[in-house]
Each structure stands twice: as structure tokens, then as C-alpha cells.
Amino acid sequence: MQIRDQIEANLQAAFSPARLQVVDDSESHRGHAGWREGGSTHFNVLIRSAAFRDMSRIARHRAVHAALGAELVSRIHALSLDIDT
């Protein structure tokens, strides 16, 4: 399974989002730190879920990282998160 697909599956399972968009933005970082041939290094995630309603911004980010898991997060160089209810 591709990293993008794993991110999407983990976030769907954890938060049942009303909206989820996971974009592999690796190619636009070609030549920058952390980039590697084949992509799957830089991701932009937009997620909207009622599960975030009573969480602070930091708590939301921590929840997303926990849902992804340490092993998956360690394989990603950059993860941009746009999280809201």
C-alpha cells in the first residue's frame, strides 16, 4: 500500500471525516531536504471531522499523528495539516 493510501485509511478509520484530502506534494520539493526519488516524502492533508470539535489546535495535531502511528510518520519528511471541524 502506498504511503498516501495508508495516511488516508488511518485517518478515515480514526476520525470518520466529513472531508479528507491527502495530496502527495513531493515532486514540488525535488532537490530539497528529505526528498527522494519516487515521492512519498511530502504530504498536504486537509481533514474536517466533528471528532476535533472540543480539541485545541495542538491536541488535533497530536491526535492525527497518533492515528497515523510512529512507524508511518517516521517514513514522511514533511506533513502539512489543515485540521478543522
N, C-alpha and C positions, 0 to 999 in steps of 0.2 A: 504494500500500500504506500502511495506517495505521502510525503510529509503533509502537503496541503490537505489531502483527504483525511489524514489522521487528526489534524487540527480540527477540521470540520466535524468529524464524527465525535470526537471527545467533547466539543462544545455543545453539539446537539444533545448528546446524552446527559450532560450536566445541567444545562440551562433551558432546554426546550425553547429556544429563542423564537420570537416573532419574526426577526430578520437576522440573517447571518451571511456575511460575505467574507470570504478568505481569498486574498489575492497574493500570488507569488510575484513579488516585485524585484526578484533577484537580478534580473537582467539589467535593470536601470542602475545597479550598483557594480557593474562589471569593472574590475580593476581596483575596487575599494577593499578595505579590510573585511575579512570574513567571506568574501565572495569566492565561490568555487565553480568550476565547470559543471554544468548540468542543473544549476539553480538550486532551489530549495534552501536558500540561506536567509532571505529577507522576505518577511510577510507583513501585509496590512490586514488587520481584522476589524470588521465592523460588526458589532453584535448588539441586539436590542432584546432584552428579556425582563419580564416582571421580577425575576429572581434577584435582580440588582436593586430593587426599589429602596430597601432600607439600608443599603451599604454605602459607606464612604467611597470616594474615588480610589483610595489605596486598597480598601477591602475588596473592591471589584477586581482590581488588577491581581491581587493575591488569589482570589477565587479562580480567575481564568488560568493563572499559572498552575494552581493546584489541579485544576481539571485537565490540563494538558499533561501534567506529570513531569517530573525532573528529567527523565530519560529523553522525552521528546523535546523539551525546552533546551536541553544541552546540545541538540543537533541543529538548532536555529541560531544564526548570528544576530539577527535583528527582528524584533516583533513589535509592530506599531499597533496599539489597541485603541479603538474608538468604542467605548462601552457606555450604554445608557439603558433606561427602562423602556 
